[in-house]
Amino acid sequence: MTSPFKLSANISMLFVDLPFLDRIDAAADAGFSAVECQFPYAVAADEIADRLAARGLVMNSINTPLGDVSAGEFGFAALPKRRSEFRAGFDRAMDYATRLKVATIHCMSGVPAPEARTAARQTFLDNMQWAALIARTTGVDLVIEPLNGRDRPGYFVSRSDGVANLLRDLDEPNVKLLFDIYHIQIMEGDILRRMEKHWPIIGHVQIASVPNRREPDEGEVAYPAILAELAERGWGRFVGAEYNPRGKTLDGLGWAMPWLAPSRKS
């Protein structure tokens, strides 16, 4: 099968039995054309860049820092009175993105207090306008991901339509929707129609099975149809494999064989 897009291995979730930098080698050996990760900040950017260059891979996407997860923090973009933390974290993400030639930064919105939801919206718009202007000078796209309310209760935005409304008000062309099918299926379903509806604003696509967030060859989502639709629509960016493998990552890659680079298949 010939595909206009290629797969990106999320090495925060795949190959996790290996040290972080060795996951880049494992992804290349398996046939992936790119990697992405949620939070690369424990490893120096130059070390990551050297390993990527040695294996001919790109780092497709990273996230802004979360904060203290044990205290309920999950990003800052929409948190009133936490603008300094968001902006410091964004500066750090931009530094990594510049050094690693990352295409997209996922800006983590956070979990605002219920009474602060109205203020959170304006905070989000202000922060993202500021970030978009910075990112525009480097060609980096920013993406906003709706996170499902089962896994992340109270997160600022949980539906793709909600992100679309925010992007309309923001009106910054380099801020887009992260179309994570796992989250969107749980909250909204109707994936193919929703993909069609939001196609002009999609900046990245990620996949995992539902409900267990494992390899996309199980569960309730018909991924062969979805991947075929992406190919038919000419999706020219990467599709991120962001799931928790059932066992060893390599043992579960049968679903991905048509989409991996033949010269790198092990």
N, C-alpha and C positions, 0 to 999 in steps of 0.2 A: 504494500500500500504506500502511495506517495502522499505526503502530508505537507500542507503549507505552513504548519506550525510544528514546533518541537516541544518535548517535555523538559520541564525543569524539576529537579529533585529537591524537595525541601529537606535540607540536612539538619534541621532542628527536630525532625520526626523520623526520617529515614536514615539507615546505617548508624543508628545511635549506639551500637555496640563498639564503635570505633572512636578514637579521638577525633576532635572536630576537624582538623586539617586533613586527616586520612579519609574522612567522608567524601571530600572532593575527589580523591583518587578513586574511591569506590564507585562514585556516581559516573565518573568518566569511563571506568572499566565496564560498567553495566550498559553504557550506551546513551546516557543522558547528554544533552547538549549544553545544559546550564544547570546551575544550582541556585537555590534561594535559601534564605534562613530568616528566622524571626529576629534573633538578637545576636549579632556577631561580636558584641563589644568586649567579650572576655579575651579575645584574640586580637593581636595588633593587626591593623589594616594592611600593613606592608607584608606581613607573613601570609595573610590570606591572598593578597594580590600575587605574590610569588608562586603560590601553589596553583592558583587558577591559571596563570600564564604557563606554568610547566605542563599542565594537562590540556591546555587549549579550551578551557571553559570560561563562561562568563558568570558573574553573580547577577542574577536577574532582579531580585527584590529583597529588601530588608524592611524591618519595622522600626519605628521610633521606640525609645525605651519605655518600659511599662511603669516603672516606679516600684513601690513596695507591694508585691502581690499579697503577702501575708497580712497587710493592712487593708486589703480590698482595692488597692490601686490597679488600674489596668489602662494606663495612658492618661494624658492630660489635656488633649486638644479642646475638650468641651467642659473643662472644669473651671468655673469662676474662682478667682483668687489663686489659681495655679498656673497662670500664664508664663511666669518665669521658668517653671519646671518644663513646660511644653517647649518653650523656645530654646532652652538650653539643650534639651534632648533632641530637638530637631537639628540644631547646629551640629550636634555630635553625629546624627544620622547623615547629614549632608557631607560631613567630612569623610565618613566611610564611603558614601555613595560616590563622591568625587574620586577617591583613591581607587575604588574597585570598579568604577565605570558602571554603576548600578543604574538600571533603567527606571525602576519604580521604588518609591518609599511609601510604605503603608503607615499612615499617621493614626496612631491609637487614640481613640476619642475619650475613653474613660467612663466611669460609673458615677454620674452626678447624683447628689442627694435628690429625693423626689421633689422637695420644695424648691430646688434650684433648676428645674428643667427649663423654665423659660429663659433664665439668665444663661443657661448652658448653651442654648442655641446661638445666641448672639456672641458668646465667647468663642464658640466653634467657628463661626463665620469670620470673626476678627482674626483669630489665630491662623486659619487656613488662607485667608487673603494675604496675610503677612508671609506665610510659608511659600505660597504659590509664586509670589514675586521673586523670592530668593531662588527657588527651584527653576524658574523659567530661564534664568541666565545660564544654567548648566544643561538644559535639555532634559532634566529629570521630571517624570510624571509623579504626582502624588495620588494615592488611592485611598479611598474610604471603604471600609468593610463593615457590612451589617453582621453582627454576631448574634446567634440565636439565644433566645431568652432561657432556654433550658440549661445550656452550658455556662452562660454568662448573664445571670439575672441583673437587670437594671442597667445594662450597657446603654450608652447614649443613643445608638441607632441599631435597630434589630431587623429592619426590612429594607429591601432594595428600593422600594418606592420612597421610603423615607430618605435614603441617600440621594435619590434622583431629585427630590424636592430641595434638599440642601444645596446640591450642585447647581440647580436652576437659580437659586437666590445668590449663590456665591459668584457664579458667572466667571469662573476662571478656567480657561480651556485646558490647562495642564493638571487639573484636579478631576479624577474620574472614579468610577465605581469599581471596587474589587468584587467580581462576580464569583464568590465562593459557593459552589453548588451545594456543598454540605449544609451550610448555614441557611441558604435560601430555600432549599427543599424543606427543611424542618419548619421554617416560619411561614413560607408562602406557597411552595410547590409550583406546579404549572411551569416547569423549567424552560421548555422550548419557547412558549409564548412570552415568558418574561424575558428571556434572552433577546427575542426579537424586539420587544418593547424598548429595552434599555441598550440595544446594540451600539448606538452612537456614543454612549458615555462609558462603555466598559473599557477599563484600562488594564485589567489582569483577570485571569481565570484560574481558579483552583478547584481541585476535585478530590473527593473521598466518598466512600460509601455512606449510606444512611440506613439504619440509625447508628451503626457502630464506629464510624469514622475509620474504616479499614480500607483494604485494597478496593478499587472501584469495579470489582468483578463479583460483588455480592450486594445484598440489600435491595432496596426498593427503587433505586434510580437506574434507568436504562442508559448506561454510559455509552454503549456502542452507537446508539442513536444521537446522543449529545455530541460525541466526538465527531461523528459524521457531519452533523449540522455545523459545527465549528469549521470543519474542512470545507464544506460547501459554501459557507459564507466568506471563506478566504481569510480566516483569522491568522494573521501573520506574526503574532507574538507567541510567547511561550505559554504553555499550560502547566501550572504548578501541581505536582503530585504531593499533596500535603495530608498525609494520613498516618495512622499508627499501624504498622505492619502486624499481621497475625503472628508471624514468627520472624525468621531472618528476612531482611528486605529482599535479597536476591531470590529467595524461594517463592516470593509472591509477585514477581514481575512478569508473569506470563501474559497478563492483560495488556502490558505495555509494549510487547515485542513489535507490533506493527509501527510503533511511533518512535522507537529507539534508533540511533544511528547505526547502520549495519557494520560499519568499520570498527565500532567500539563494543559490540556485543561480546560478552564473555562466553 
